[in-house]
Amino acid sequence: MPEKTRYGLLIDYEYCTGCYACQVACAQEYGWPAGMSGMKVIEVVQELPNDKAYLAYLPFPTELCTLCAGRTKKGLEPACVKHCMAACMKHGKVEELAQEMGNKPRMVLWAPR
């Protein structure tokens, strides 16, 4: 029996600007209250020498994420991908997304079961 094609999200952390559009779009797609979303943007501040700091934003799916099954079934992108202002998220087949990961060091592939 052929294995079912798995889909996932490829997230490029290098370009995330922390706009939270993915988190808001997800919450609005499902009508969830503030603070509830299938996507969570985590702000990381790393203290550096000489009173400097490095700020990074890490968008990551939560346990509520279904990759917008209703949208993707219609051929649409998940809401988080559609509204990502930095275009740092991509939805697609896990095998194809995994190949892209070799091109850059700051990417993560998320694929729900």
Biopython code that builds the backbone (N, CA, C, O; Angstrom):
import numpy as np
from Bio.PDB.StructureBuilder import StructureBuilder

atoms = [
    (1, "MET", "N", (0.845, -1.176, 0.000)),
    (1, "MET", "CA", (0.000, 0.000, 0.000)),
    (1, "MET", "C", (0.895, 1.245, 0.000)),
    (1, "MET", "O", (1.777, 1.360, 0.852)),
    (2, "PRO", "N", (0.689, 2.172, -0.929)),
    (2, "PRO", "CA", (1.540, 3.354, -0.987)),
    (2, "PRO", "C", (1.342, 4.243, 0.240)),
    (2, "PRO", "O", (0.234, 4.386, 0.758)),
    (3, "GLU", "N", (2.449, 4.836, 0.690)),
    (3, "GLU", "CA", (2.393, 5.710, 1.856)),
    (3, "GLU", "C", (1.767, 7.051, 1.476)),
    (3, "GLU", "O", (2.030, 7.581, 0.397)),
    (4, "LYS", "N", (0.949, 7.590, 2.355)),
    (4, "LYS", "CA", (0.292, 8.862, 2.125)),
    (4, "LYS", "C", (1.333, 9.990, 2.130)),
    (4, "LYS", "O", (2.239, 9.995, 2.963)),
    (5, "THR", "N", (1.201, 10.934, 1.210)),
    (5, "THR", "CA", (2.110, 12.068, 1.148)),
    (5, "THR", "C", (1.941, 12.928, 2.388)),
    (5, "THR", "O", (0.824, 13.284, 2.762)),
    (6, "ARG", "N", (3.058, 13.258, 3.021)),
    (6, "ARG", "CA", (3.028, 14.126, 4.210)),
    (6, "ARG", "C", (3.381, 15.551, 3.812)),
    (6, "ARG", "O", (4.241, 15.784, 2.963)),
    (7, "TYR", "N", (2.711, 16.479, 4.430)),
    (7, "TYR", "CA", (2.961, 17.891, 4.193)),
    (7, "TYR", "C", (3.458, 18.536, 5.474)),
    (7, "TYR", "O", (3.190, 18.058, 6.576)),
    (8, "GLY", "N", (4.183, 19.623, 5.309)),
    (8, "GLY", "CA", (4.724, 20.305, 6.468)),
    (8, "GLY", "C", (4.999, 21.765, 6.179)),
    (8, "GLY", "O", (4.642, 22.294, 5.126)),
    (9, "LEU", "N", (5.643, 22.401, 7.142)),
    (9, "LEU", "CA", (6.044, 23.795, 7.035)),
    (9, "LEU", "C", (7.562, 23.868, 7.119)),
    (9, "LEU", "O", (8.174, 23.222, 7.969)),
    (10, "LEU", "N", (8.155, 24.640, 6.252)),
    (10, "LEU", "CA", (9.572, 24.939, 6.322)),
    (10, "LEU", "C", (9.665, 26.395, 6.773)),
    (10, "LEU", "O", (9.134, 27.292, 6.119)),
    (11, "ILE", "N", (10.343, 26.617, 7.892)),
    (11, "ILE", "CA", (10.430, 27.951, 8.469)),
    (11, "ILE", "C", (11.891, 28.396, 8.457)),
    (11, "ILE", "O", (12.766, 27.713, 8.990)),
    (12, "ASP", "N", (12.140, 29.553, 7.840)),
    (12, "ASP", "CA", (13.479, 30.127, 7.750)),
    (12, "ASP", "C", (13.589, 31.219, 8.817)),
    (12, "ASP", "O", (13.078, 32.324, 8.638)),
    (13, "TYR", "N", (14.258, 30.902, 9.922)),
    (13, "TYR", "CA", (14.344, 31.838, 11.036)),
    (13, "TYR", "C", (15.209, 33.055, 10.740)),
    (13, "TYR", "O", (15.078, 34.083, 11.404)),
    (14, "GLU", "N", (16.076, 32.953, 9.766)),
    (14, "GLU", "CA", (16.970, 34.074, 9.454)),
    (14, "GLU", "C", (16.196, 35.316, 9.028)),
    (14, "GLU", "O", (16.647, 36.435, 9.274)),
    (15, "TYR", "N", (15.045, 35.138, 8.397)),
    (15, "TYR", "CA", (14.317, 36.272, 7.855)),
    (15, "TYR", "C", (13.067, 36.669, 8.627)),
    (15, "TYR", "O", (12.404, 37.636, 8.252)),
    (16, "CYS", "N", (12.730, 35.962, 9.681)),
    (16, "CYS", "CA", (11.549, 36.335, 10.468)),
    (16, "CYS", "C", (11.803, 37.685, 11.137)),
    (16, "CYS", "O", (12.811, 37.878, 11.817)),
    (17, "THR", "N", (10.861, 38.620, 10.928)),
    (17, "THR", "CA", (10.996, 39.965, 11.490)),
    (17, "THR", "C", (10.200, 40.154, 12.783)),
    (17, "THR", "O", (10.258, 41.220, 13.396)),
    (18, "GLY", "N", (9.474, 39.147, 13.191)),
    (18, "GLY", "CA", (8.696, 39.257, 14.420)),
    (18, "GLY", "C", (7.436, 40.089, 14.260)),
    (18, "GLY", "O", (7.006, 40.741, 15.212)),
    (19, "CYS", "N", (6.843, 40.081, 13.088)),
    (19, "CYS", "CA", (5.629, 40.881, 12.850)),
    (19, "CYS", "C", (4.383, 40.227, 13.462)),
    (19, "CYS", "O", (3.362, 40.893, 13.637)),
    (20, "TYR", "N", (4.456, 38.954, 13.782)),
    (20, "TYR", "CA", (3.352, 38.191, 14.380)),
    (20, "TYR", "C", (2.170, 37.980, 13.436)),
    (20, "TYR", "O", (1.114, 37.520, 13.869)),
    (21, "ALA", "N", (2.332, 38.306, 12.153)),
    (21, "ALA", "CA", (1.228, 38.141, 11.198)),
    (21, "ALA", "C", (0.790, 36.681, 11.120)),
    (21, "ALA", "O", (-0.402, 36.405, 10.983)),
    (22, "CYS", "N", (1.732, 35.743, 11.204)),
    (22, "CYS", "CA", (1.383, 34.317, 11.146)),
    (22, "CYS", "C", (0.503, 33.924, 12.329)),
    (22, "CYS", "O", (-0.478, 33.198, 12.170)),
    (23, "GLN", "N", (0.855, 34.403, 13.493)),
    (23, "GLN", "CA", (0.114, 34.082, 14.715)),
    (23, "GLN", "C", (-1.284, 34.686, 14.669)),
    (23, "GLN", "O", (-2.261, 34.022, 15.014)),
    (24, "VAL", "N", (-1.380, 35.929, 14.249)),
    (24, "VAL", "CA", (-2.674, 36.612, 14.150)),
    (24, "VAL", "C", (-3.545, 35.969, 13.072)),
    (24, "VAL", "O", (-4.735, 35.739, 13.284)),
    (25, "ALA", "N", (-2.943, 35.678, 11.908)),
    (25, "ALA", "CA", (-3.704, 35.079, 10.806)),
    (25, "ALA", "C", (-4.305, 33.743, 11.210)),
    (25, "ALA", "O", (-5.448, 33.440, 10.867)),
    (26, "CYS", "N", (-3.539, 32.949, 11.934)),
    (26, "CYS", "CA", (-4.040, 31.650, 12.388)),
    (26, "CYS", "C", (-5.215, 31.833, 13.343)),
    (26, "CYS", "O", (-6.249, 31.182, 13.192)),
    (27, "ALA", "N", (-5.056, 32.711, 14.316)),
    (27, "ALA", "CA", (-6.128, 32.938, 15.288)),
    (27, "ALA", "C", (-7.391, 33.456, 14.590)),
    (27, "ALA", "O", (-8.501, 33.050, 14.935)),
    (28, "GLN", "N", (-7.223, 34.344, 13.618)),
    (28, "GLN", "CA", (-8.383, 34.878, 12.906)),
    (28, "GLN", "C", (-9.033, 33.829, 12.012)),
    (28, "GLN", "O", (-10.256, 33.805, 11.870)),
    (29, "GLU", "N", (-8.225, 32.966, 11.412)),
    (29, "GLU", "CA", (-8.760, 31.909, 10.541)),
    (29, "GLU", "C", (-9.753, 31.032, 11.293)),
    (29, "GLU", "O", (-10.761, 30.598, 10.736)),
    (30, "TYR", "N", (-9.460, 30.777, 12.555)),
    (30, "TYR", "CA", (-10.300, 29.881, 13.353)),
    (30, "TYR", "C", (-11.189, 30.612, 14.356)),
    (30, "TYR", "O", (-11.955, 29.976, 15.079)),
    (31, "GLY", "N", (-11.096, 31.929, 14.409)),
    (31, "GLY", "CA", (-11.929, 32.700, 15.330)),
    (31, "GLY", "C", (-11.565, 32.482, 16.782)),
    (31, "GLY", "O", (-12.427, 32.569, 17.657)),
    (32, "TRP", "N", (-10.300, 32.200, 17.052)),
    (32, "TRP", "CA", (-9.860, 31.956, 18.430)),
    (32, "TRP", "C", (-9.660, 33.262, 19.182)),
    (32, "TRP", "O", (-9.383, 34.298, 18.577)),
    (33, "PRO", "N", (-9.801, 33.210, 20.505)),
    (33, "PRO", "CA", (-9.585, 34.418, 21.313)),
    (33, "PRO", "C", (-8.093, 34.785, 21.357)),
    (33, "PRO", "O", (-7.226, 33.978, 21.020)),
    (34, "ALA", "N", (-7.827, 36.007, 21.776)),
    (34, "ALA", "CA", (-6.442, 36.486, 21.885)),
    (34, "ALA", "C", (-5.611, 35.521, 22.738)),
    (34, "ALA", "O", (-6.071, 35.039, 23.773)),
    (35, "GLY", "N", (-4.410, 35.254, 22.297)),
    (35, "GLY", "CA", (-3.514, 34.359, 23.025)),
    (35, "GLY", "C", (-3.602, 32.910, 22.599)),
    (35, "GLY", "O", (-2.754, 32.105, 22.981)),
    (36, "MET", "N", (-4.604, 32.562, 21.821)),
    (36, "MET", "CA", (-4.774, 31.180, 21.359)),
    (36, "MET", "C", (-4.500, 31.137, 19.862)),
    (36, "MET", "O", (-5.094, 31.901, 19.102)),
    (37, "SER", "N", (-3.605, 30.252, 19.431)),
    (37, "SER", "CA", (-3.248, 30.182, 18.019)),
    (37, "SER", "C", (-2.525, 28.879, 17.724)),
    (37, "SER", "O", (-1.967, 28.247, 18.621)),
    (38, "GLY", "N", (-2.539, 28.492, 16.479)),
    (38, "GLY", "CA", (-1.789, 27.319, 16.035)),
    (38, "GLY", "C", (-0.345, 27.670, 15.734)),
    (38, "GLY", "O", (0.459, 26.793, 15.417)),
    (39, "MET", "N", (-0.011, 28.959, 15.832)),
    (39, "MET", "CA", (1.347, 29.432, 15.604)),
    (39, "MET", "C", (1.737, 30.352, 16.757)),
    (39, "MET", "O", (0.952, 31.205, 17.171)),
    (40, "LYS", "N", (2.918, 30.180, 17.257)),
    (40, "LYS", "CA", (3.409, 31.008, 18.367)),
    (40, "LYS", "C", (4.751, 31.598, 17.958)),
    (40, "LYS", "O", (5.661, 30.863, 17.573)),
    (41, "VAL", "N", (4.879, 32.914, 18.039)),
    (41, "VAL", "CA", (6.150, 33.574, 17.750)),
    (41, "VAL", "C", (6.859, 33.803, 19.082)),
    (41, "VAL", "O", (6.334, 34.464, 19.978)),
    (42, "ILE", "N", (8.046, 33.249, 19.190)),
    (42, "ILE", "CA", (8.832, 33.360, 20.412)),
    (42, "ILE", "C", (9.943, 34.378, 20.173)),
    (42, "ILE", "O", (10.676, 34.291, 19.188)),
    (43, "GLU", "N", (10.059, 35.336, 21.076)),
    (43, "GLU", "CA", (11.106, 36.356, 20.990)),
    (43, "GLU", "C", (12.280, 35.922, 21.861)),
    (43, "GLU", "O", (12.112, 35.630, 23.045)),
    (44, "VAL", "N", (13.459, 35.885, 21.272)),
    (44, "VAL", "CA", (14.656, 35.465, 21.996)),
    (44, "VAL", "C", (15.651, 36.617, 21.990)),
    (44, "VAL", "O", (16.045, 37.102, 20.930)),
    (45, "VAL", "N", (16.052, 37.050, 23.177)),
    (45, "VAL", "CA", (17.053, 38.094, 23.312)),
    (45, "VAL", "C", (18.305, 37.453, 23.896)),
    (45, "VAL", "O", (18.271, 36.852, 24.970)),
    (46, "GLN", "N", (19.400, 37.592, 23.176)),
    (46, "GLN", "CA", (20.664, 37.030, 23.635)),
    (46, "GLN", "C", (21.603, 38.186, 23.961)),
    (46, "GLN", "O", (21.931, 38.996, 23.094)),
    (47, "GLU", "N", (22.031, 38.254, 25.215)),
    (47, "GLU", "CA", (22.955, 39.294, 25.641)),
    (47, "GLU", "C", (24.334, 39.018, 25.052)),
    (47, "GLU", "O", (24.826, 37.891, 25.099)),
    (48, "LEU", "N", (24.955, 40.066, 24.493)),
    (48, "LEU", "CA", (26.277, 39.968, 23.905)),
    (48, "LEU", "C", (27.237, 40.887, 24.659)),
    (48, "LEU", "O", (26.802, 41.762, 25.409)),
    (49, "PRO", "N", (28.526, 40.691, 24.463)),
    (49, "PRO", "CA", (29.493, 41.583, 25.128)),
    (49, "PRO", "C", (29.303, 43.043, 24.699)),
    (49, "PRO", "O", (28.661, 43.319, 23.685)),
    (50, "ASN", "N", (29.854, 43.954, 25.464)),
    (50, "ASN", "CA", (29.826, 45.391, 25.168)),
    (50, "ASN", "C", (28.420, 45.972, 25.129)),
    (50, "ASN", "O", (28.117, 46.831, 24.301)),
    (51, "ASP", "N", (27.564, 45.501, 26.027)),
    (51, "ASP", "CA", (26.187, 46.015, 26.136)),
    (51, "ASP", "C", (25.387, 45.911, 24.845)),
    (51, "ASP", "O", (24.541, 46.762, 24.569)),
    (52, "LYS", "N", (25.643, 44.897, 24.069)),
    (52, "LYS", "CA", (24.890, 44.652, 22.848)),
    (52, "LYS", "C", (23.995, 43.437, 23.046)),
    (52, "LYS", "O", (24.194, 42.649, 23.971)),
    (53, "ALA", "N", (23.025, 43.299, 22.184)),
    (53, "ALA", "CA", (22.111, 42.159, 22.263)),
    (53, "ALA", "C", (21.753, 41.698, 20.857)),
    (53, "ALA", "O", (21.784, 42.473, 19.902)),
    (54, "TYR", "N", (21.414, 40.423, 20.754)),
    (54, "TYR", "CA", (20.964, 39.850, 19.498)),
    (54, "TYR", "C", (19.512, 39.447, 19.694)),
    (54, "TYR", "O", (19.187, 38.707, 20.623)),
    (55, "LEU", "N", (18.648, 39.930, 18.829)),
    (55, "LEU", "CA", (17.227, 39.660, 18.931)),
    (55, "LEU", "C", (16.810, 38.749, 17.784)),
    (55, "LEU", "O", (17.106, 39.024, 16.621)),
    (56, "ALA", "N", (16.132, 37.680, 18.115)),
    (56, "ALA", "CA", (15.655, 36.750, 17.093)),
    (56, "ALA", "C", (14.200, 36.400, 17.386)),
    (56, "ALA", "O", (13.755, 36.399, 18.534)),
    (57, "TYR", "N", (13.481, 36.105, 16.319)),
    (57, "TYR", "CA", (12.092, 35.686, 16.446)),
    (57, "TYR", "C", (11.973, 34.286, 15.874)),
    (57, "TYR", "O", (12.478, 34.000, 14.788)),
    (58, "LEU", "N", (11.304, 33.421, 16.612)),
    (58, "LEU", "CA", (11.164, 32.030, 16.216)),
    (58, "LEU", "C", (9.687, 31.661, 16.121)),
    (58, "LEU", "O", (9.069, 31.348, 17.139)),
    (59, "PRO", "N", (9.108, 31.691, 14.920)),
    (59, "PRO", "CA", (7.725, 31.238, 14.768)),
    (59, "PRO", "C", (7.695, 29.711, 14.791)),
    (59, "PRO", "O", (8.496, 29.053, 14.127)),
    (60, "PHE", "N", (6.770, 29.167, 15.555)),
    (60, "PHE", "CA", (6.702, 27.712, 15.623)),
    (60, "PHE", "C", (5.263, 27.260, 15.827)),
    (60, "PHE", "O", (4.536, 27.846, 16.629)),
    (61, "PRO", "N", (4.847, 26.221, 15.108)),
    (61, "PRO", "CA", (3.482, 25.697, 15.261)),
    (61, "PRO", "C", (3.247, 25.138, 16.674)),
    (61, "PRO", "O", (4.152, 24.584, 17.298)),
    (62, "THR", "N", (2.022, 25.296, 17.153)),
    (62, "THR", "CA", (1.637, 24.739, 18.444)),
    (62, "THR", "C", (0.858, 23.446, 18.208)),
    (62, "THR", "O", (0.686, 23.014, 17.068)),
    (63, "GLU", "N", (0.397, 22.848, 19.275)),
    (63, "GLU", "CA", (-0.375, 21.602, 19.166)),
    (63, "GLU", "C", (-1.719, 21.830, 18.479)),
    (63, "GLU", "O", (-2.373, 20.863, 18.088)),
    (64, "LEU", "N", (-2.145, 23.076, 18.322)),
    (64, "LEU", "CA", (-3.404, 23.384, 17.648)),
    (64, "LEU", "C", (-3.270, 23.408, 16.128)),
    (64, "LEU", "O", (-4.278, 23.397, 15.421)),
    (65, "CYS", "N", (-2.041, 23.440, 15.616)),
    (65, "CYS", "CA", (-1.830, 23.566, 14.170)),
    (65, "CYS", "C", (-2.259, 22.305, 13.427)),
    (65, "CYS", "O", (-1.877, 21.188, 13.777)),
    (66, "THR", "N", (-3.062, 22.521, 12.393)),
    (66, "THR", "CA", (-3.493, 21.431, 11.510)),
    (66, "THR", "C", (-3.034, 21.696, 10.080)),
    (66, "THR", "O", (-3.484, 21.044, 9.138)),
    (67, "LEU", "N", (-2.125, 22.670, 9.934)),
    (67, "LEU", "CA", (-1.686, 23.145, 8.616)),
    (67, "LEU", "C", (-2.877, 23.643, 7.809)),
    (67, "LEU", "O", (-2.895, 23.549, 6.581)),
    (68, "CYS", "N", (-3.872, 24.174, 8.515)),
    (68, "CYS", "CA", (-5.096, 24.702, 7.874)),
    (68, "CYS", "C", (-5.665, 23.674, 6.895)),
    (68, "CYS", "O", (-5.811, 23.952, 5.704)),
    (69, "ALA", "N", (-5.978, 22.509, 7.400)),
    (69, "ALA", "CA", (-6.454, 21.398, 6.568)),
    (69, "ALA", "C", (-7.590, 21.815, 5.630)),
    (69, "ALA", "O", (-7.619, 21.388, 4.476)),
    (70, "GLY", "N", (-8.509, 22.628, 6.099)),
    (70, "GLY", "CA", (-9.612, 23.079, 5.247)),
    (70, "GLY", "C", (-9.133, 23.936, 4.088)),
    (70, "GLY", "O", (-9.641, 23.824, 2.973)),
    (71, "ARG", "N", (-8.159, 24.788, 4.350)),
    (71, "ARG", "CA", (-7.607, 25.655, 3.293)),
    (71, "ARG", "C", (-6.776, 24.845, 2.305)),
    (71, "ARG", "O", (-6.935, 24.990, 1.093)),
    (72, "THR", "N", (-5.893, 23.995, 2.818)),
    (72, "THR", "CA", (-4.989, 23.258, 1.933)),
    (72, "THR", "C", (-5.750, 22.234, 1.085)),
    (72, "THR", "O", (-5.331, 21.912, -0.027)),
    (73, "LYS", "N", (-6.857, 21.729, 1.607)),
    (73, "LYS", "CA", (-7.689, 20.803, 0.831)),
    (73, "LYS", "C", (-8.249, 21.491, -0.407)),
    (73, "LYS", "O", (-8.510, 20.844, -1.421)),
    (74, "LYS", "N", (-8.432, 22.806, -0.319)),
    (74, "LYS", "CA", (-8.936, 23.599, -1.446)),
    (74, "LYS", "C", (-7.805, 24.114, -2.343)),
    (74, "LYS", "O", (-8.054, 24.834, -3.310)),
    (75, "GLY", "N", (-6.563, 23.743, -2.018)),
    (75, "GLY", "CA", (-5.424, 24.199, -2.809)),
    (75, "GLY", "C", (-4.847, 25.536, -2.352)),
    (75, "GLY", "O", (-4.004, 26.119, -3.034)),
    (76, "LEU", "N", (-5.300, 26.016, -1.203)),
    (76, "LEU", "CA", (-4.805, 27.283, -0.658)),
    (76, "LEU", "C", (-3.657, 27.022, 0.317)),
    (76, "LEU", "O", (-3.517, 25.919, 0.846)),
    (77, "GLU", "N", (-2.848, 28.039, 0.545)),
    (77, "GLU", "CA", (-1.783, 27.937, 1.541)),
    (77, "GLU", "C", (-2.381, 28.040, 2.941)),
    (77, "GLU", "O", (-3.461, 28.606, 3.113)),
    (78, "PRO", "N", (-1.682, 27.492, 3.947)),
    (78, "PRO", "CA", (-2.117, 27.743, 5.320)),
    (78, "PRO", "C", (-2.114, 29.251, 5.587)),
    (78, "PRO", "O", (-1.343, 29.989, 4.972)),
    (79, "ALA", "N", (-2.961, 29.703, 6.488)),
    (79, "ALA", "CA", (-3.086, 31.133, 6.776)),
    (79, "ALA", "C", (-1.751, 31.745, 7.200)),
    (79, "ALA", "O", (-1.449, 32.875, 6.816)),
    (80, "CYS", "N", (-0.955, 31.030, 7.976)),
    (80, "CYS", "CA", (0.323, 31.569, 8.437)),
    (80, "CYS", "C", (1.266, 31.833, 7.269)),
    (80, "CYS", "O", (1.963, 32.847, 7.250)),
    (81, "VAL", "N", (1.290, 30.941, 6.311)),
    (81, "VAL", "CA", (2.162, 31.094, 5.137)),
    (81, "VAL", "C", (1.672, 32.246, 4.268)),
    (81, "VAL", "O", (2.469, 33.069, 3.816)),
    (82, "LYS", "N", (0.377, 32.307, 4.036)),
    (82, "LYS", "CA", (-0.208, 33.351, 3.190)),
    (82, "LYS", "C", (0.089, 34.744, 3.731)),
    (82, "LYS", "O", (0.351, 35.667, 2.960)),
    (83, "HIS", "N", (0.051, 34.900, 5.041)),
    (83, "HIS", "CA", (0.178, 36.224, 5.644)),
    (83, "HIS", "C", (1.574, 36.538, 6.175)),
    (83, "HIS", "O", (1.780, 37.615, 6.735)),
    (84, "CYS", "N", (2.517, 35.650, 6.019)),
    (84, "CYS", "CA", (3.888, 35.898, 6.492)),
    (84, "CYS", "C", (4.498, 37.038, 5.684)),
    (84, "CYS", "O", (4.754, 36.892, 4.489)),
    (85, "MET", "N", (4.727, 38.155, 6.329)),
    (85, "MET", "CA", (5.222, 39.349, 5.644)),
    (85, "MET", "C", (6.677, 39.220, 5.199)),
    (85, "MET", "O", (7.093, 39.890, 4.254)),
    (86, "ALA", "N", (7.440, 38.387, 5.853)),
    (86, "ALA", "CA", (8.846, 38.197, 5.493)),
    (86, "ALA", "C", (9.024, 37.037, 4.516)),
    (86, "ALA", "O", (10.139, 36.762, 4.073)),
    (87, "ALA", "N", (7.942, 36.366, 4.183)),
    (87, "ALA", "CA", (7.985, 35.206, 3.278)),
    (87, "ALA", "C", (9.009, 34.178, 3.741)),
    (87, "ALA", "O", (9.765, 33.628, 2.940)),
    (88, "CYS", "N", (9.018, 33.930, 5.045)),
    (88, "CYS", "CA", (9.992, 32.970, 5.587)),
    (88, "CYS", "C", (9.369, 31.610, 5.878)),
    (88, "CYS", "O", (10.019, 30.751, 6.474)),
    (89, "MET", "N", (8.124, 31.400, 5.468)),
    (89, "MET", "CA", (7.451, 30.124, 5.660)),
    (89, "MET", "C", (7.021, 29.559, 4.312)),
    (89, "MET", "O", (6.611, 30.282, 3.403)),
    (90, "LYS", "N", (7.130, 28.252, 4.222)),
    (90, "LYS", "CA", (6.727, 27.583, 2.988)),
    (90, "LYS", "C", (6.008, 26.294, 3.351)),
    (90, "LYS", "O", (6.447, 25.556, 4.234)),
    (91, "HIS", "N", (4.895, 26.026, 2.665)),
    (91, "HIS", "CA", (4.130, 24.803, 2.865)),
    (91, "HIS", "C", (4.370, 23.903, 1.664)),
    (91, "HIS", "O", (4.424, 24.374, 0.529)),
    (92, "GLY", "N", (4.513, 22.605, 1.915)),
    (92, "GLY", "CA", (4.696, 21.684, 0.808)),
    (92, "GLY", "C", (4.932, 20.266, 1.273)),
    (92, "GLY", "O", (4.770, 19.944, 2.450)),
    (93, "LYS", "N", (5.319, 19.425, 0.332)),
    (93, "LYS", "CA", (5.616, 18.028, 0.649)),
    (93, "LYS", "C", (6.887, 17.954, 1.478)),
    (93, "LYS", "O", (7.882, 18.612, 1.175)),
    (94, "VAL", "N", (6.841, 17.143, 2.527)),
    (94, "VAL", "CA", (7.961, 17.031, 3.462)),
    (94, "VAL", "C", (9.263, 16.696, 2.737)),
    (94, "VAL", "O", (10.307, 17.274, 3.040)),
    (95, "GLU", "N", (9.209, 15.772, 1.791)),
    (95, "GLU", "CA", (10.429, 15.356, 1.091)),
    (95, "GLU", "C", (11.056, 16.523, 0.336)),
    (95, "GLU", "O", (12.277, 16.678, 0.347)),
    (96, "GLU", "N", (10.245, 17.338, -0.314)),
    (96, "GLU", "CA", (10.749, 18.489, -1.067)),
    (96, "GLU", "C", (11.271, 19.577, -0.140)),
    (96, "GLU", "O", (12.302, 20.191, -0.414)),
    (97, "LEU", "N", (10.560, 19.816, 0.953)),
    (97, "LEU", "CA", (11.005, 20.827, 1.912)),
    (97, "LEU", "C", (12.310, 20.410, 2.580)),
    (97, "LEU", "O", (13.173, 21.249, 2.838)),
    (98, "ALA", "N", (12.455, 19.122, 2.858)),
    (98, "ALA", "CA", (13.677, 18.619, 3.495)),
    (98, "ALA", "C", (14.893, 18.867, 2.607)),
    (98, "ALA", "O", (15.975, 19.165, 3.111)),
    (99, "GLN", "N", (14.727, 18.749, 1.310)),
    (99, "GLN", "CA", (15.836, 19.010, 0.386)),
    (99, "GLN", "C", (16.276, 20.472, 0.457)),
    (99, "GLN", "O", (17.469, 20.761, 0.360)),
    (100, "GLU", "N", (15.341, 21.382, 0.623)),
    (100, "GLU", "CA", (15.665, 22.809, 0.719)),
    (100, "GLU", "C", (16.440, 23.147, 1.986)),
    (100, "GLU", "O", (17.190, 24.122, 2.015)),
    (101, "MET", "N", (16.262, 22.349, 3.029)),
    (101, "MET", "CA", (16.931, 22.627, 4.299)),
    (101, "MET", "C", (18.451, 22.620, 4.176)),
    (101, "MET", "O", (19.132, 23.300, 4.943)),
    (102, "GLY", "N", (18.985, 21.874, 3.237)),
    (102, "GLY", "CA", (20.426, 21.809, 3.065)),
    (102, "GLY", "C", (21.031, 23.097, 2.558)),
    (102, "GLY", "O", (22.250, 23.263, 2.594)),
    (103, "ASN", "N", (20.205, 24.013, 2.085)),
    (103, "ASN", "CA", (20.698, 25.263, 1.514)),
    (103, "ASN", "C", (21.026, 26.333, 2.547)),
    (103, "ASN", "O", (21.808, 27.243, 2.269)),
    (104, "LYS", "N", (20.442, 26.237, 3.728)),
    (104, "LYS", "CA", (20.618, 27.285, 4.735)),
    (104, "LYS", "C", (20.712, 26.677, 6.128)),
    (104, "LYS", "O", (20.146, 25.612, 6.379)),
    (105, "PRO", "N", (21.421, 27.344, 7.033)),
    (105, "PRO", "CA", (21.615, 26.789, 8.373)),
    (105, "PRO", "C", (20.495, 27.047, 9.381)),
    (105, "PRO", "O", (20.394, 26.310, 10.362)),
    (106, "ARG", "N", (19.657, 28.055, 9.184)),
    (106, "ARG", "CA", (18.678, 28.426, 10.217)),
    (106, "ARG", "C", (17.261, 28.123, 9.794)),
    (106, "ARG", "O", (16.409, 29.012, 9.788)),
    (107, "MET", "N", (17.000, 26.885, 9.442)),
    (107, "MET", "CA", (15.662, 26.464, 9.027)),
    (107, "MET", "C", (15.202, 25.309, 9.890)),
    (107, "MET", "O", (16.007, 24.558, 10.441)),
    (108, "VAL", "N", (13.900, 25.183, 9.995)),
    (108, "VAL", "CA", (13.332, 24.024, 10.683)),
    (108, "VAL", "C", (12.160, 23.526, 9.849)),
    (108, "VAL", "O", (11.423, 24.310, 9.251)),
    (109, "LEU", "N", (12.005, 22.212, 9.822)),
    (109, "LEU", "CA", (10.904, 21.577, 9.107)),
    (109, "LEU", "C", (9.969, 20.984, 10.150)),
    (109, "LEU", "O", (10.389, 20.209, 11.010)),
    (110, "TRP", "N", (8.711, 21.353, 10.065)),
    (110, "TRP", "CA", (7.701, 20.844, 11.002)),
    (110, "TRP", "C", (6.649, 20.100, 10.193)),
    (110, "TRP", "O", (6.101, 20.626, 9.223)),
    (111, "ALA", "N", (6.382, 18.883, 10.603)),
    (111, "ALA", "CA", (5.406, 18.060, 9.898)),
    (111, "ALA", "C", (4.575, 17.269, 10.900)),
    (111, "ALA", "O", (5.080, 16.345, 11.537)),
    (112, "PRO", "N", (3.306, 17.629, 11.039)),
    (112, "PRO", "CA", (2.448, 16.904, 11.984)),
    (112, "PRO", "C", (2.103, 15.514, 11.470)),
    (112, "PRO", "O", (2.168, 15.263, 10.266)),
    (113, "ARG", "N", (1.749, 14.639, 12.341)),
    (113, "ARG", "CA", (1.310, 13.274, 11.986)),
    (113, "ARG", "C", (-0.155, 13.258, 11.749)),
    (113, "ARG", "O", (-0.719, 12.209, 11.440)),
]
sb = StructureBuilder()
sb.init_structure("model")
sb.init_model(0)
sb.init_chain("A")
sb.init_seg("    ")
for serial, (resi, resn, name, xyz) in enumerate(atoms, 1):
    if name == "N":
        sb.init_residue(resn, " ", resi, " ")
    sb.init_atom(name, np.array(xyz, "f"), 0.0, 1.0, " ", f" {name:<3s}", serial, name[0])
structure = sb.get_structure()
